[in-house]
Amino acid sequence: MNAPARKTSWLRTIQVVLWSFVGLRKNSESQQDMEKLNPFHIIGVAIGMALLFVLGLIALVNWVVAQPTGL
């Protein structure tokens, strides 16, 4: 028995990771994606997106703190 070939695009992997960050997903769609996606791609995209999220929060906080208060 040969394992089915996992063939999907990076765009689909990014979409799946974004849906998982939000937490809104049908179980049946999730199962179909897990059969097609490469787990190493999912891990890499998730780490990259988490890093971008944290860096975005740091940039936002630095921007807010640098604003004059106007008091």
Backbone as XML, in Angstrom:
<?xml version="1.0"?>
<chain id="A" units="angstrom">
  <residue number="1" name="MET">
    <atom name="N" x="0.836" y="-1.182" z="0.000"/>
    <atom name="CA" x="0.000" y="0.000" z="0.000"/>
    <atom name="C" x="0.876" y="1.239" z="0.000"/>
  </residue>
  <residue number="2" name="ASN">
    <atom name="N" x="0.669" y="2.068" z="-0.987"/>
    <atom name="CA" x="1.412" y="3.311" z="-1.073"/>
    <atom name="C" x="0.612" y="4.437" z="-0.432"/>
  </residue>
  <residue number="3" name="ALA">
    <atom name="N" x="1.322" y="5.307" z="0.251"/>
    <atom name="CA" x="0.665" y="6.466" z="0.852"/>
    <atom name="C" x="0.278" y="7.434" z="-0.258"/>
  </residue>
  <residue number="4" name="PRO">
    <atom name="N" x="-0.853" y="8.114" z="-0.102"/>
    <atom name="CA" x="-1.257" y="9.069" z="-1.140"/>
    <atom name="C" x="-0.278" y="10.235" z="-1.201"/>
  </residue>
  <residue number="5" name="ALA">
    <atom name="N" x="-0.047" y="10.716" z="-2.403"/>
    <atom name="CA" x="0.879" y="11.835" z="-2.584"/>
    <atom name="C" x="0.263" y="13.102" z="-2.001"/>
  </residue>
  <residue number="6" name="ARG">
    <atom name="N" x="1.052" y="13.810" z="-1.236"/>
    <atom name="CA" x="0.588" y="15.062" z="-0.650"/>
    <atom name="C" x="0.971" y="16.175" z="-1.604"/>
  </residue>
  <residue number="7" name="LYS">
    <atom name="N" x="-0.028" y="16.770" z="-2.212"/>
    <atom name="CA" x="0.234" y="17.801" z="-3.201"/>
    <atom name="C" x="-0.723" y="18.959" z="-2.957"/>
  </residue>
  <residue number="8" name="THR">
    <atom name="N" x="-0.203" y="20.059" z="-2.522"/>
    <atom name="CA" x="-1.013" y="21.255" z="-2.355"/>
    <atom name="C" x="-0.108" y="22.471" z="-2.424"/>
  </residue>
  <residue number="9" name="SER">
    <atom name="N" x="-0.689" y="23.635" z="-2.533"/>
    <atom name="CA" x="0.088" y="24.854" z="-2.721"/>
    <atom name="C" x="0.442" y="25.493" z="-1.378"/>
  </residue>
  <residue number="10" name="TRP">
    <atom name="N" x="1.433" y="26.376" z="-1.444"/>
    <atom name="CA" x="1.818" y="27.127" z="-0.242"/>
    <atom name="C" x="0.686" y="28.053" z="0.173"/>
  </residue>
  <residue number="11" name="LEU">
    <atom name="N" x="-0.048" y="28.589" z="-0.798"/>
    <atom name="CA" x="-1.168" y="29.465" z="-0.480"/>
    <atom name="C" x="-2.215" y="28.719" z="0.342"/>
  </residue>
  <residue number="12" name="ARG">
    <atom name="N" x="-2.505" y="27.479" z="-0.028"/>
    <atom name="CA" x="-3.482" y="26.679" z="0.730"/>
    <atom name="C" x="-2.958" y="26.392" z="2.139"/>
  </residue>
  <residue number="13" name="THR">
    <atom name="N" x="-1.663" y="26.148" z="2.260"/>
    <atom name="CA" x="-1.076" y="25.915" z="3.582"/>
    <atom name="C" x="-1.215" y="27.153" z="4.450"/>
  </residue>
  <residue number="14" name="ILE">
    <atom name="N" x="-0.975" y="28.325" z="3.873"/>
    <atom name="CA" x="-1.118" y="29.582" z="4.626"/>
    <atom name="C" x="-2.564" y="29.777" z="5.052"/>
  </residue>
  <residue number="15" name="GLN">
    <atom name="N" x="-3.509" y="29.487" z="4.157"/>
    <atom name="CA" x="-4.923" y="29.606" z="4.502"/>
    <atom name="C" x="-5.299" y="28.684" z="5.666"/>
  </residue>
  <residue number="16" name="VAL">
    <atom name="N" x="-4.811" y="27.457" z="5.619"/>
    <atom name="CA" x="-5.126" y="26.491" z="6.677"/>
    <atom name="C" x="-4.571" y="26.971" z="8.015"/>
  </residue>
  <residue number="17" name="VAL">
    <atom name="N" x="-3.347" y="27.491" z="8.010"/>
    <atom name="CA" x="-2.748" y="27.970" z="9.257"/>
    <atom name="C" x="-3.509" y="29.189" z="9.779"/>
  </residue>
  <residue number="18" name="LEU">
    <atom name="N" x="-3.903" y="30.095" z="8.891"/>
    <atom name="CA" x="-4.683" y="31.259" z="9.326"/>
    <atom name="C" x="-6.012" y="30.835" z="9.934"/>
  </residue>
  <residue number="19" name="TRP">
    <atom name="N" x="-6.693" y="29.869" z="9.319"/>
    <atom name="CA" x="-7.938" y="29.365" z="9.889"/>
    <atom name="C" x="-7.702" y="28.736" z="11.261"/>
  </residue>
  <residue number="20" name="SER">
    <atom name="N" x="-6.582" y="28.071" z="11.423"/>
    <atom name="CA" x="-6.314" y="27.449" z="12.721"/>
    <atom name="C" x="-6.008" y="28.504" z="13.779"/>
  </residue>
  <residue number="21" name="PHE">
    <atom name="N" x="-5.383" y="29.620" z="13.386"/>
    <atom name="CA" x="-5.143" y="30.705" z="14.337"/>
    <atom name="C" x="-6.462" y="31.301" z="14.815"/>
  </residue>
  <residue number="22" name="VAL">
    <atom name="N" x="-7.432" y="31.418" z="13.895"/>
    <atom name="CA" x="-8.742" y="31.978" z="14.246"/>
    <atom name="C" x="-9.548" y="30.964" z="15.043"/>
  </residue>
  <residue number="23" name="GLY">
    <atom name="N" x="-9.418" y="29.714" z="14.688"/>
    <atom name="CA" x="-10.122" y="28.660" z="15.422"/>
    <atom name="C" x="-11.496" y="28.332" z="14.866"/>
  </residue>
  <residue number="24" name="LEU">
    <atom name="N" x="-11.811" y="28.847" z="13.691"/>
    <atom name="CA" x="-13.100" y="28.560" z="13.069"/>
    <atom name="C" x="-12.876" y="27.630" z="11.881"/>
  </residue>
  <residue number="25" name="ARG">
    <atom name="N" x="-13.313" y="26.390" z="12.031"/>
    <atom name="CA" x="-13.047" y="25.416" z="10.968"/>
    <atom name="C" x="-13.966" y="24.223" z="11.159"/>
  </residue>
  <residue number="26" name="LYS">
    <atom name="N" x="-14.503" y="23.734" z="10.060"/>
    <atom name="CA" x="-15.289" y="22.506" z="10.128"/>
    <atom name="C" x="-14.340" y="21.329" z="10.269"/>
  </residue>
  <residue number="27" name="ASN">
    <atom name="N" x="-14.726" y="20.354" z="11.052"/>
    <atom name="CA" x="-13.874" y="19.187" z="11.279"/>
    <atom name="C" x="-13.644" y="18.411" z="9.988"/>
  </residue>
  <residue number="28" name="SER">
    <atom name="N" x="-14.666" y="18.310" z="9.146"/>
    <atom name="CA" x="-14.518" y="17.551" z="7.902"/>
    <atom name="C" x="-13.515" y="18.231" z="6.966"/>
  </residue>
  <residue number="29" name="GLU">
    <atom name="N" x="-13.559" y="19.563" z="6.866"/>
    <atom name="CA" x="-12.600" y="20.283" z="6.032"/>
    <atom name="C" x="-11.192" y="20.158" z="6.592"/>
  </residue>
  <residue number="30" name="SER">
    <atom name="N" x="-11.075" y="20.202" z="7.886"/>
    <atom name="CA" x="-9.772" y="20.067" z="8.526"/>
    <atom name="C" x="-9.164" y="18.698" z="8.239"/>
  </residue>
  <residue number="31" name="GLN">
    <atom name="N" x="-9.970" y="17.661" z="8.319"/>
    <atom name="CA" x="-9.479" y="16.310" z="8.049"/>
    <atom name="C" x="-9.020" y="16.164" z="6.596"/>
  </residue>
  <residue number="32" name="GLN">
    <atom name="N" x="-9.762" y="16.758" z="5.668"/>
    <atom name="CA" x="-9.374" y="16.693" z="4.257"/>
    <atom name="C" x="-8.046" y="17.406" z="4.032"/>
  </residue>
  <residue number="33" name="ASP">
    <atom name="N" x="-7.864" y="18.561" z="4.673"/>
    <atom name="CA" x="-6.614" y="19.296" z="4.511"/>
    <atom name="C" x="-5.440" y="18.537" z="5.117"/>
  </residue>
  <residue number="34" name="MET">
    <atom name="N" x="-5.642" y="17.899" z="6.242"/>
    <atom name="CA" x="-4.553" y="17.170" z="6.890"/>
    <atom name="C" x="-4.088" y="15.988" z="6.043"/>
  </residue>
  <residue number="35" name="GLU">
    <atom name="N" x="-4.977" y="15.441" z="5.241"/>
    <atom name="CA" x="-4.589" y="14.343" z="4.357"/>
    <atom name="C" x="-3.733" y="14.840" z="3.198"/>
  </residue>
  <residue number="36" name="LYS">
    <atom name="N" x="-3.916" y="16.096" z="2.793"/>
    <atom name="CA" x="-3.234" y="16.618" z="1.617"/>
    <atom name="C" x="-1.976" y="17.418" z="1.938"/>
  </residue>
  <residue number="37" name="LEU">
    <atom name="N" x="-1.919" y="18.032" z="3.111"/>
    <atom name="CA" x="-0.829" y="18.959" z="3.422"/>
    <atom name="C" x="0.375" y="18.259" z="4.028"/>
  </residue>
  <residue number="38" name="ASN">
    <atom name="N" x="1.545" y="18.819" z="3.763"/>
    <atom name="CA" x="2.787" y="18.325" z="4.335"/>
    <atom name="C" x="2.932" y="18.902" z="5.751"/>
  </residue>
  <residue number="39" name="PRO">
    <atom name="N" x="3.089" y="18.069" z="6.770"/>
    <atom name="CA" x="3.166" y="18.586" z="8.140"/>
    <atom name="C" x="4.349" y="19.530" z="8.366"/>
  </residue>
  <residue number="40" name="PHE">
    <atom name="N" x="5.444" y="19.317" z="7.653"/>
    <atom name="CA" x="6.599" y="20.203" z="7.827"/>
    <atom name="C" x="6.305" y="21.592" z="7.267"/>
  </residue>
  <residue number="41" name="HIS">
    <atom name="N" x="5.533" y="21.654" z="6.200"/>
    <atom name="CA" x="5.132" y="22.946" z="5.658"/>
    <atom name="C" x="4.227" y="23.680" z="6.644"/>
  </residue>
  <residue number="42" name="ILE">
    <atom name="N" x="3.306" y="22.944" z="7.251"/>
    <atom name="CA" x="2.389" y="23.552" z="8.215"/>
    <atom name="C" x="3.172" y="24.111" z="9.401"/>
  </residue>
  <residue number="43" name="ILE">
    <atom name="N" x="4.111" y="23.350" z="9.918"/>
    <atom name="CA" x="4.917" y="23.795" z="11.058"/>
    <atom name="C" x="5.722" y="25.033" z="10.690"/>
  </residue>
  <residue number="44" name="GLY">
    <atom name="N" x="6.351" y="25.020" z="9.519"/>
    <atom name="CA" x="7.150" y="26.165" z="9.088"/>
    <atom name="C" x="6.318" y="27.421" z="8.915"/>
  </residue>
  <residue number="45" name="VAL">
    <atom name="N" x="5.166" y="27.292" z="8.266"/>
    <atom name="CA" x="4.291" y="28.447" z="8.062"/>
    <atom name="C" x="3.753" y="28.944" z="9.402"/>
  </residue>
  <residue number="46" name="ALA">
    <atom name="N" x="3.382" y="28.048" z="10.293"/>
    <atom name="CA" x="2.847" y="28.453" z="11.593"/>
    <atom name="C" x="3.896" y="29.199" z="12.417"/>
  </residue>
  <residue number="47" name="ILE">
    <atom name="N" x="5.122" y="28.716" z="12.425"/>
    <atom name="CA" x="6.188" y="29.413" z="13.164"/>
    <atom name="C" x="6.434" y="30.792" z="12.555"/>
  </residue>
  <residue number="48" name="GLY">
    <atom name="N" x="6.468" y="30.869" z="11.228"/>
    <atom name="CA" x="6.672" y="32.153" z="10.566"/>
    <atom name="C" x="5.556" y="33.137" z="10.869"/>
  </residue>
  <residue number="49" name="MET">
    <atom name="N" x="4.318" y="32.676" z="10.842"/>
    <atom name="CA" x="3.183" y="33.567" z="11.123"/>
    <atom name="C" x="3.155" y="33.992" z="12.580"/>
  </residue>
  <residue number="50" name="ALA">
    <atom name="N" x="3.493" y="33.088" z="13.483"/>
    <atom name="CA" x="3.549" y="33.447" z="14.898"/>
    <atom name="C" x="4.629" y="34.499" z="15.135"/>
  </residue>
  <residue number="51" name="LEU">
    <atom name="N" x="5.764" y="34.343" z="14.479"/>
    <atom name="CA" x="6.843" y="35.323" z="14.593"/>
    <atom name="C" x="6.399" y="36.681" z="14.053"/>
  </residue>
  <residue number="52" name="LEU">
    <atom name="N" x="5.737" y="36.691" z="12.895"/>
    <atom name="CA" x="5.226" y="37.945" z="12.341"/>
    <atom name="C" x="4.196" y="38.596" z="13.264"/>
  </residue>
  <residue number="53" name="PHE">
    <atom name="N" x="3.362" y="37.789" z="13.886"/>
    <atom name="CA" x="2.353" y="38.306" z="14.818"/>
    <atom name="C" x="3.018" y="38.973" z="16.021"/>
  </residue>
  <residue number="54" name="VAL">
    <atom name="N" x="3.999" y="38.316" z="16.595"/>
    <atom name="CA" x="4.701" y="38.874" z="17.763"/>
    <atom name="C" x="5.446" y="40.145" z="17.377"/>
  </residue>
  <residue number="55" name="LEU">
    <atom name="N" x="6.136" y="40.141" z="16.245"/>
    <atom name="CA" x="6.850" y="41.340" z="15.806"/>
    <atom name="C" x="5.877" y="42.484" z="15.515"/>
  </residue>
  <residue number="56" name="GLY">
    <atom name="N" x="4.719" y="42.158" z="14.974"/>
    <atom name="CA" x="3.688" y="43.172" z="14.750"/>
    <atom name="C" x="3.187" y="43.775" z="16.051"/>
  </residue>
  <residue number="57" name="LEU">
    <atom name="N" x="2.991" y="42.940" z="17.056"/>
    <atom name="CA" x="2.563" y="43.454" z="18.364"/>
    <atom name="C" x="3.635" y="44.342" z="18.992"/>
  </residue>
  <residue number="58" name="ILE">
    <atom name="N" x="4.882" y="43.939" z="18.870"/>
    <atom name="CA" x="5.980" y="44.748" z="19.410"/>
    <atom name="C" x="6.031" y="46.096" z="18.696"/>
  </residue>
  <residue number="59" name="ALA">
    <atom name="N" x="5.884" y="46.100" z="17.377"/>
    <atom name="CA" x="5.895" y="47.348" z="16.615"/>
    <atom name="C" x="4.713" y="48.236" z="17.008"/>
  </residue>
  <residue number="60" name="LEU">
    <atom name="N" x="3.540" y="47.637" z="17.201"/>
    <atom name="CA" x="2.363" y="48.399" z="17.602"/>
    <atom name="C" x="2.561" y="49.040" z="18.976"/>
  </residue>
  <residue number="61" name="VAL">
    <atom name="N" x="3.086" y="48.295" z="19.922"/>
    <atom name="CA" x="3.324" y="48.829" z="21.268"/>
    <atom name="C" x="4.350" y="49.957" z="21.217"/>
  </residue>
  <residue number="62" name="ASN">
    <atom name="N" x="5.421" y="49.772" z="20.463"/>
    <atom name="CA" x="6.430" y="50.830" z="20.349"/>
    <atom name="C" x="5.838" y="52.082" z="19.712"/>
  </residue>
  <residue number="63" name="TRP">
    <atom name="N" x="4.970" y="51.925" z="18.732"/>
    <atom name="CA" x="4.335" y="53.057" z="18.070"/>
    <atom name="C" x="3.403" y="53.795" z="19.039"/>
  </residue>
  <residue number="64" name="VAL">
    <atom name="N" x="2.610" y="53.039" z="19.817"/>
    <atom name="CA" x="1.689" y="53.653" z="20.765"/>
    <atom name="C" x="2.456" y="54.376" z="21.867"/>
  </residue>
  <residue number="65" name="VAL">
    <atom name="N" x="3.509" y="53.800" z="22.365"/>
    <atom name="CA" x="4.282" y="54.414" z="23.447"/>
    <atom name="C" x="4.984" y="55.676" z="22.952"/>
  </residue>
  <residue number="66" name="ALA">
    <atom name="N" x="5.368" y="55.719" z="21.698"/>
    <atom name="CA" x="6.083" y="56.874" z="21.156"/>
    <atom name="C" x="5.155" y="58.051" z="20.848"/>
  </residue>
  <residue number="67" name="GLN">
    <atom name="N" x="3.852" y="57.843" z="20.832"/>
    <atom name="CA" x="2.898" y="58.916" z="20.517"/>
    <atom name="C" x="2.831" y="59.893" z="21.679"/>
  </residue>
  <residue number="68" name="PRO">
    <atom name="N" x="2.730" y="61.191" z="21.370"/>
    <atom name="CA" x="2.560" y="62.177" z="22.453"/>
    <atom name="C" x="1.193" y="61.987" z="23.115"/>
  </residue>
  <residue number="69" name="THR">
    <atom name="N" x="1.162" y="62.192" z="24.405"/>
    <atom name="CA" x="-0.067" y="61.940" z="25.152"/>
    <atom name="C" x="-1.086" y="63.047" z="24.978"/>
  </residue>
  <residue number="70" name="GLY">
    <atom name="N" x="-0.673" y="64.282" z="24.824"/>
    <atom name="CA" x="-1.598" y="65.402" z="24.643"/>
    <atom name="C" x="-2.270" y="65.835" z="25.923"/>
  </residue>
  <residue number="71" name="LEU">
    <atom name="N" x="-1.769" y="65.415" z="27.056"/>
    <atom name="CA" x="-2.371" y="65.821" z="28.338"/>
    <atom name="C" x="-1.793" y="67.107" z="28.833"/>
  </residue>
</chain>
